[in-house]
Amino acid sequence: MQELVKSLAQKTDSKIVLIVLDGLGDLPAEGEGGGKTPLEAARTPNLDRLAKEAALGLMDPIARGITPGSGPGHLGLFGYDPLQYEVGRGVLEALGIGLDLEPEDVAARGNFATVDENGVLTDRRAGRLPTDENKRICAKLQRQIKKIEDVAIQIEPVMDHRFAVIFRGPGLGGAVADTDPQKTGLPPLPVTALAQDRGSRKTARIAERFVFQAMAALKDEVKANAVLLRGFGKLPQIPKMQDLYKLTPAVIAGYPMYRGLARLIGMEILPLELGNESLEEKLRLLRENWGRFDFFFVHIKRTDSAGEDGDFARKAKLIEEFDAHLPKVLELKPDVLAITADHSTPVPLKSHSWHPVPLLLHSRYIWPGGNRDQRFTERDCRSGGLGRFQAIELMPELLAHALKLQKFGA
């Protein structure tokens, strides 16, 4: 499909806006939810008005029953098969904070964490460490850990409790397992190679020594006295959106990982401060750069955070805040507007899930739903005219509605 779309893509002046409300999809909740999802419970007059003129549907980020990580979830939205293009989280974090990776580098994402006197995890995020503390501790580690064997170690703060570590040296491989057990009450996992190639075994050995030295350096820290490593990987070879779709794309996102993924596939990162989730700032950037690009990816993170915290009321309120700002997007009159999510984060589960995500697609060429009372909700999307499909099919829809695809065949 990607090669077919590439062969048909053409450059036009039409503009596409893809807004991703991270983790938007949810499940009906009893109690304060009254049997509704946060999207159903939220007062969304602007989304509801737009839904009556739009087509609705449900998307599976990867496939039915598969719970996606944020990276694979977004790759699918941009038309890249997540099963074909596996990208380590460390690569995305590094790219997202502006680091340049060399082909032989291995990058990993780190979490500062808290362990008790027995080495058992009590907090996987070190109390969601403030970014200023993160910077101080990264500098402390960098002073003490510069090189292990013939591999240079680069430690960079990302934000909150997250950091990136780059292993730079000869003969490294990226097939290394995470050390994060994903739950408290357990010790960090040992560093192990996922494959038996010499390079991955070398990386695992170096990373194991890095963890040992980091734990020794952090023993006097109250909260951030341990490190967890995730998402080992090397810079992948992946086609750019410019080549595939003849687009001039840009990203507006506050979180490094999403900026890194967008940069990896060729988007220009518009200047937003790391961690800035202000809708006003994001829409200001959209407006000020409207003439420079024909594809905008706007990422909104906090809906996902509310889902992970199990906070129904906050998730509904954040949806209402987005709805209040939606007219500022509509004033720009994008030729194609899509509003969706990269995955579901249901409040009852407090985590990513396998449930399909709701999608609203609007353009002048859309075939709107027959139900004039439809809202942008999971239930209405289930009966929407777009049906249920895989996320990798979204980009052809967006391009077609923007008249950016030529006819196939004679």
C-alpha positions in Angstrom: 0.0 0.0 0.0 2.8 2.4 0.8 4.4 1.9 -2.6 1.1 2.3 -4.3 0.4 5.6 -2.5 3.9 6.8 -3.3 3.3 6.2 -7.0 0.1 8.2 -6.9 1.0 11.1 -4.7 1.1 14.6 -6.1 2.0 18.0 -4.8 -0.9 20.4 -4.3 -1.7 23.5 -2.3 -4.3 21.8 -0.1 -3.7 21.5 3.6 -4.2 18.6 6.0 -4.4 18.9 9.8 -4.1 15.7 11.9 -4.9 16.3 15.6 -4.1 13.4 17.9 -5.7 13.5 21.4 -3.4 11.0 22.9 -5.1 8.0 24.6 -8.6 9.5 23.7 -10.5 6.2 23.4 -12.1 4.9 26.6 -14.7 2.6 28.1 -18.0 3.3 29.8 -17.6 4.0 33.5 -20.1 3.6 36.3 -20.2 6.0 39.2 -19.2 9.4 38.1 -19.2 8.3 34.5 -22.9 7.3 34.7 -22.2 4.5 32.2 -20.6 6.9 29.7 -17.0 7.4 28.5 -15.2 10.7 29.2 -15.8 11.6 25.5 -19.5 10.9 25.9 -19.7 12.8 29.2 -17.8 15.9 28.1 -19.8 18.9 26.8 -18.4 19.3 23.2 -20.7 21.6 21.2 -18.1 22.3 18.6 -17.1 18.7 18.0 -20.7 17.7 17.9 -21.5 20.4 15.3 -18.5 19.3 13.2 -19.5 15.6 13.6 -22.8 16.2 11.8 -20.8 17.4 8.7 -18.1 14.7 9.0 -17.6 11.0 8.6 -16.9 8.9 11.7 -15.2 5.6 12.2 -13.0 3.4 14.4 -9.4 2.5 13.8 -7.2 -0.3 15.2 -3.7 1.2 15.7 -2.0 -2.1 14.8 -4.5 -4.9 14.7 -7.5 -6.2 16.6 -6.6 -7.2 20.1 -3.1 -5.7 20.0 -2.2 -3.1 22.6 0.0 -0.5 21.0 2.8 1.5 22.5 2.9 5.2 21.6 5.5 4.8 18.9 3.8 2.1 16.9 0.5 3.8 17.4 1.7 7.0 15.8 3.6 5.2 13.0 0.4 3.7 11.9 -1.4 7.0 11.8 1.3 8.3 9.4 0.9 5.3 7.1 3.9 3.2 8.3 3.3 -0.4 9.1 4.3 -0.7 12.8 5.2 -4.4 12.2 7.6 -3.4 9.4 9.2 -0.4 11.1 10.2 -1.1 14.7 11.8 1.9 16.3 13.3 1.9 19.8 11.9 4.4 22.3 15.5 5.5 23.0 16.0 6.6 19.4 12.7 8.7 19.5 13.6 10.3 22.9 17.1 11.2 21.6 15.8 12.7 18.3 13.0 14.5 20.2 15.5 16.5 22.2 17.5 17.4 19.2 20.4 14.9 19.4 22.0 13.6 16.3 22.5 9.9 16.2 25.2 8.1 14.2 24.4 4.9 12.4 26.3 2.7 14.8 24.9 4.3 18.0 22.6 2.5 20.3 20.1 4.7 22.2 18.0 3.8 25.2 15.4 5.7 27.2 16.0 5.9 30.9 13.7 6.4 33.9 15.0 7.5 37.2 13.3 5.3 39.8 13.2 4.6 43.5 14.2 1.3 45.1 14.1 0.4 48.8 17.0 -1.0 50.9 16.5 -4.4 49.3 16.7 -3.1 45.8 12.9 -3.5 45.2 11.2 -0.8 43.1 8.8 1.4 45.1 8.3 4.0 42.4 9.1 3.5 38.7 9.1 7.3 38.1 11.0 8.6 41.2 7.9 10.6 42.2 7.7 12.1 38.7 11.0 13.9 39.3 11.0 17.6 38.3 13.0 18.3 35.2 15.4 20.6 37.0 16.3 17.7 39.3 16.6 15.4 36.3 19.2 17.8 34.8 21.2 17.9 38.0 21.3 14.1 38.3 22.1 13.6 34.6 25.1 16.0 35.0 26.2 14.1 38.1 26.1 10.8 36.2 27.9 12.2 33.2 30.7 13.4 35.3 31.2 9.9 36.7 30.4 7.7 33.7 32.1 8.9 30.5 33.3 5.7 28.9 32.9 1.9 29.4 35.5 -0.2 27.6 35.7 1.4 24.1 32.2 2.8 24.2 31.5 6.5 25.0 28.5 7.2 27.2 26.3 10.2 26.6 23.6 11.0 29.2 21.0 13.7 28.4 18.0 14.8 30.4 14.6 14.7 28.6 11.9 15.8 31.0 10.4 14.9 34.3 11.9 11.5 35.3 13.0 10.6 31.8 16.5 10.7 30.3 18.3 9.4 27.2 21.6 7.4 27.1 23.6 7.0 23.9 26.2 4.2 23.6 28.7 5.2 20.9 31.4 2.8 19.9 32.3 0.0 17.5 30.4 -3.2 17.1 27.2 -2.5 19.0 23.8 -4.1 18.5 20.4 -2.9 19.4 18.6 -6.1 20.4 18.6 -5.6 24.2 15.8 -6.2 26.6 14.2 -3.6 28.9 15.2 -3.5 32.6 11.9 -2.1 33.6 9.6 -4.8 35.0 6.6 -2.4 34.5 5.4 -2.7 38.1 6.6 -1.9 41.6 7.3 -4.6 44.2 9.9 -6.2 42.0 13.7 -5.5 41.5 14.9 -4.0 38.1 15.4 -6.7 35.5 19.0 -7.7 34.6 20.3 -6.4 31.2 20.1 -9.2 28.7 20.5 -9.5 24.9 17.4 -10.4 22.9 19.6 -11.9 20.2 22.8 -13.8 20.3 24.7 -11.7 17.8 28.0 -10.3 19.0 26.9 -6.7 18.9 23.8 -7.1 21.0 25.7 -9.1 23.6 28.3 -6.3 23.7 25.7 -3.7 24.2 24.0 -5.7 27.0 27.4 -6.1 28.7 28.1 -2.3 28.5 24.6 -1.4 29.6 24.9 -3.8 32.6 28.0 -2.0 33.7 26.4 1.4 33.1 23.5 0.4 35.4 25.9 -0.8 38.1 27.9 2.4 38.0 24.8 4.6 37.9 23.3 2.8 40.9 26.5 3.4 42.8 26.5 7.1 41.8 22.9 7.5 42.9 23.0 5.8 46.3 22.9 9.1 48.2 19.8 10.3 46.3 16.5 10.2 48.2 14.1 9.5 45.3 16.2 9.0 42.1 18.4 6.2 43.5 18.0 3.8 40.5 17.7 3.7 36.8 15.5 1.7 34.5 16.4 1.3 30.8 13.9 0.8 28.0 13.6 0.9 24.2 17.2 0.0 23.1 17.6 0.6 19.4 19.6 1.9 16.5 18.6 4.6 14.0 16.4 2.8 11.5 16.3 3.3 7.8 12.8 4.7 7.2 11.4 6.6 4.2 10.5 10.3 4.7 7.0 11.7 4.2 8.3 14.1 1.6 9.4 11.1 -0.6 6.3 9.0 0.1 3.6 11.6 -0.1 5.1 14.7 -1.6 4.2 16.6 1.6 5.9 19.4 3.4 5.0 18.3 7.0 5.4 19.9 10.4 4.8 18.7 14.0 3.5 20.7 16.9 4.2 18.7 20.1 5.5 19.3 23.6 6.7 15.8 24.4 10.1 14.7 23.1 9.1 11.2 21.9 6.4 12.5 19.5 8.8 15.1 18.2 11.4 12.5 17.7 9.2 10.2 15.8 8.0 13.1 13.6 11.6 14.1 12.9 12.5 10.6 12.0 10.0 10.5 9.2 10.8 14.0 7.9 8.6 16.5 9.8 10.0 19.9 10.8 9.7 20.5 14.5 8.0 23.8 15.2 9.5 25.8 18.1 7.5 24.8 21.2 9.2 24.5 24.6 9.6 20.9 25.8 6.7 19.9 28.0 4.5 22.8 26.9 1.0 21.5 26.6 -0.7 24.9 26.1 -3.4 24.7 23.5 -3.1 28.4 22.9 0.6 28.1 22.1 0.0 25.1 19.8 -2.7 26.8 17.9 -0.6 30.0 17.7 2.1 28.0 16.0 -0.4 26.4 13.7 -1.7 29.8 12.7 1.7 31.5 12.3 3.1 28.6 10.2 0.0 28.0 8.1 1.5 29.2 4.9 4.8 27.2 5.2 3.5 23.6 5.3 0.7 21.5 3.8 0.6 18.8 6.6 0.4 19.6 10.3 0.5 16.9 13.1 -0.8 18.5 16.3 -0.2 16.3 19.4 -2.1 16.7 22.7 -0.8 14.6 25.5 -2.8 15.3 28.7 -5.8 13.2 27.8 -3.5 10.1 27.9 -2.1 11.2 31.3 -5.6 11.5 32.8 -6.5 8.1 31.5 -3.3 6.6 33.1 -4.2 8.3 36.4 -7.7 6.8 36.2 -9.1 10.4 36.4 -12.4 10.4 34.6 -13.4 13.9 35.5 -10.0 15.4 34.4 -10.1 13.5 31.1 -13.6 14.8 30.3 -12.5 18.3 31.3 -9.5 18.2 29.0 -11.7 17.1 26.1 -13.9 20.1 26.8 -10.9 22.4 26.8 -9.9 21.1 23.4 -13.5 21.5 22.2 -13.4 25.2 23.3 -10.3 25.8 21.1 -11.5 23.9 18.1 -13.0 27.0 16.4 -9.5 28.4 16.1 -8.6 25.4 14.0 -11.7 25.7 11.9 -11.0 29.4 11.2 -8.0 28.3 9.2 -10.3 26.3 6.9 -8.1 23.2 6.5 -9.0 21.2 3.4 -8.9 18.0 5.5 -9.2 17.8 9.3 -8.8 14.5 11.1 -9.2 14.2 14.9 -8.3 10.9 16.5 -5.9 9.1 18.9 -2.8 6.9 18.7 -4.3 4.4 21.2 -7.0 4.1 23.8 -6.2 4.7 27.5 -9.4 3.7 29.3 -9.9 5.1 32.8 -10.9 1.7 34.3 -7.6 0.2 33.0 -5.3 3.1 33.8 -3.1 2.0 30.8 -3.0 1.6 27.1 -5.4 -0.9 25.7 -6.3 -2.8 22.6 -9.6 -1.0 22.0 -10.1 0.8 18.7 -9.8 4.6 18.6 -12.5 7.1 17.5 -11.9 9.0 14.3 -13.6 12.2 12.9 -12.7 13.0 9.3 -13.9 16.3 7.7 -13.5 17.6 4.2 -15.6 19.2 1.5 -15.7 15.8 -0.3 -16.7 13.7 2.7 -19.8 11.6 2.7 -21.3 12.5 6.1 -23.2 10.0 8.2 -26.9 9.6 7.8 -27.6 10.2 11.5 -27.9 14.0 12.0 -27.8 13.5 15.8 -24.4 11.9 15.8 -21.7 13.2 18.1 -18.0 12.5 18.2 -18.1 9.6 20.6 -16.9 6.0 20.6 -20.5 4.7 20.2 -21.3 7.0 17.3 -17.9 6.2 15.7 -18.8 2.5 15.9 -21.8 3.1 13.7 -20.1 5.7 11.5 -19.8 5.6 7.7 -16.0 5.0 7.7 -16.5 1.7 9.5 -13.6 0.0 11.3 -10.2 -0.2 9.7 -6.5 -0.3 10.5 -4.7 3.0 11.2 -2.2 2.5 8.3 -5.2 3.1 5.9 -5.7 6.6 7.3 -3.1 8.4 5.3 -4.5 7.4 1.9 -7.9 8.7 3.1 -6.4 12.1 4.1 -4.4 12.4 0.9 -7.4 11.4 -1.3 -9.7 14.0 0.4 -7.0 16.6 -0.1 -6.9 15.7 -3.8 -3.3 14.7 -3.4 -3.6 11.2 -5.1 -3.9 10.7 -8.8 -6.1 8.0 -10.4 -4.8 4.4 -10.3 -4.7 2.7 -13.7 -6.1 3.7 -17.1 
